Amino acid sequence: MDAITSYLHLPITDPTWIFFLVLCVILFAPMIFSKLHIPHLIGMILAGVLIGENGLNLLQRDASFELFGKVGIYFIMFLAGLEMDLQNLKQNRTKGIIFGIITTAIPFAFGFIGGHYFLYYSIPASLLLACILASHTLVAYPIVGRYGLSKSPAVTISIAATMIALLFALLFLAGISGTFKGSNDIWFWLLFSGKVAVYMFGLFYLLPKLIKVLFRKYSEPVIQFTFTLAVVFLAAASAELCGLEGILGAFLAGLVLNRFVPNTSPLMNRIEFVGNALFIPYFLIGVGMLVNVTPMFKELDAVIVVTVMVVSGTLSKYLAALLGRVALKLSHNEGVMMFGLTEAHAAGALAMVMVGVNLEIEPGVPLMDSAVLDGVVMMILISCIISSIATDQAAKKLKIESEGTNKQERRDSTARDDEKILIPLNNPDNIETLMSTAFMMRNQKLKRGLICLNIINDADRSDKTQNHSRLCLDMASKLASAADVPVQTQTRLAVNFVTATIHSLRENDASELLIGLHKKRGSDDSFLGLFAEGLIENTSRQIIVVNMNIPANTISKIVVAVPEKAEYEKGFYRWINRIARMAEDLSCQMDFYATETTANLIMAYMNERHKSVKAEYEELYSWNDFTALRHELSQDTLFVVVTSRKGSISYQKSFDKLQSQLQTYFVDNSLMLIYPDQEEENNAIYAFTDPHRRSMTSEKTAIGRWLSKWIGEMG
């Protein structure tokens, strides 16, 4: 082997060939291991074992693996925080704390007993081993993301428990390290606490303000993406300065950026793509390259160390997951998911064992020798394999369970759902606003595309006009492509833009229109503009008019003004569904201002269909109080006004002055006006089990039958 290696000039040192070989591994490893029914994560790690210096010696684990590997583990933790449902986290925080204590205490006890009584380590070395086993890394989290289970309660609880376990382990590690350095006194802990307090203040109070300012000022994709990565590394580096681990900082950065990066946004798509395509595989390959299986076949001590570590770590995490599942009353598959996510040891364990190797009991005698380092690396390999298999199996079963729940009902609902959003585009300044709003409102499960329309005046078909049309549609297509959303673009020639839009609406069988608020404010222009007013008067489909003064991803609250009797409109549940999806994607609160009867129906619907949204309501006694709502709005608030067309059930005379009120009192706010659907619509799509709604509908139907009978008799 050495002769072959020498002849072929191995390991490869040329950067171009190193990167090429790594890309080949990233490309082919999933293909090969998927045919063997082995999770991709395991394939990457095993590929790293094969090409590393302890395998075929094709590559050395040089500085590039150190750099990209660190970025990869930061990406895993960052995505865990970024994709977390914050409302779900609040609802499950107690469970997360309970499981965090369980999954820390049991492995800690197993680690100390195994180290002190089986491996005969000193008490400090045994405590350090206990810290290694108590902590864990979310190596298997990409599997969760691939199955779309990032908002599952079991996943949320496991992520919260991961942070608690890591924090406890780091505190113990700081104490052990301080003892050997002679600084473990009251001043050490006061300084440590002060640094952590300053870090948390900067991270959760100052950093969001900076993010908000930059995201508002710069919408360029490259700037936002680069800034996001800079925030992650700033949080990670600052955490290390405070004596914490960088992976903890990366996770906290994900929590801070959570509400600024909607799940349906192009920015989120770019972050996930770069992480999953390059950095995370690089980290996994690098982990595999650390593994050295040779001592397992030559040294009995190495076998004993690895066996004790693997058995103690796996058994303790399994018992913790079992006890946590029983205590929290979760299902068997959720328990397996919790075990899979908390089983793997990687970056944290490696960092802790390096501390033990560098600390000296006495000059020349390290707290932990190289055998422990080899044992920890083998434990990392085995625990990552077990974690990946357990998480993959649990994810499949949980996905089947979620798909199987009310499967027929959901299939019927999908078949009835007529959602097709048509977006007329003419002003390049509001295209990004309209597209991002549509991304958040659309039903991702239907996988239906958006329809973008541009109308060219038939009397002016100049090159300038046609270039403008192409510019608008190209902008929309690029935004949709970046967000991985299908889009259909159309151009029409017409003299009357309103008529052309309505024809397109009918030809495409679109369910609603999403339009921007016009910017001209001439003497003959109303607040909405002639185009919007023409559409409102000539179609009964839902129309949503949007005017954002700030980027959508910086909205912190949605305030909705709902008129009396809005529940009698045909599209009542449709508009609630659309803005509730926005709130889910933005992780922001919703405040409904409505009469008690209407508000009760809205809240019942929200509690059943959109539980993750924090929704509250205040009673709006009269629409005359409408203008008083300006005091409830801030710069970060989206103000949604639900109105109606003349002749509809919820129409009020006061709506005649709505436009002037909006122009006078709310022109500086981000606005959304909704004209609900007036056509016959099968509301079973949005149906829920509220008895008041059923009785109200029955009453309305009875009144309708009585009126029909009375009119017939009069005739």
Secondary structure by P-SEA (a helix, b strand, c coil): caaaaaaaccccccaaaaaaaaaaaaccaaaaaaaacccaaaaaaaaaaaacccccccccccaaaaaaaaaaaaaaaaaaaaacaaaaaaaaaaaaaaaaaaaaaaaaaaaaaaacccccccaaaaaaaaaaaacccccaaaaaaaacccccaaaaaaaaaaaaaaaaaaaaaaaaaaaaaccccaaaaaaaaaaaaaaaaaacccaaaaaaaaaaacccaaaaaaaaaaaaaaaaaaaaaacccaaaaaaaaaaaaccccccccaaaaaaaaaaaacaaaaaaaaaaaacccccccccaaaaaaaaaaaaaaaaaaaaaaaaaaaaacccaaaaaaaaaaaccccaaaaaaaaaaaacccccccccccaaaaaaaaaaaaaaaaaaaaaaaaaaaaaaaaaaacaaaaaaaaaaacbbbbbbbbcccccaaaaaaaaaaaccccccbbbbbbbbcccccccaaaaaaaaaaaaaaaaaaaaacbbbbbbbbbcccaaaaaaaaaaaacccbbbbbcccccccccccccaaaaaaaaccccbbbbbbbccccccccbbbbbbccccccccaaaaaaaaaaaaaaaacbbbbbbccaaaaaaaaaaaaccccccbbbbbbcccccccccccccccccbbbbbbbbccccccccccccaaaaaaacccccccbbbbbcccccccccccccccaaaaaaaaaaaaaaaaaaaaaaaac
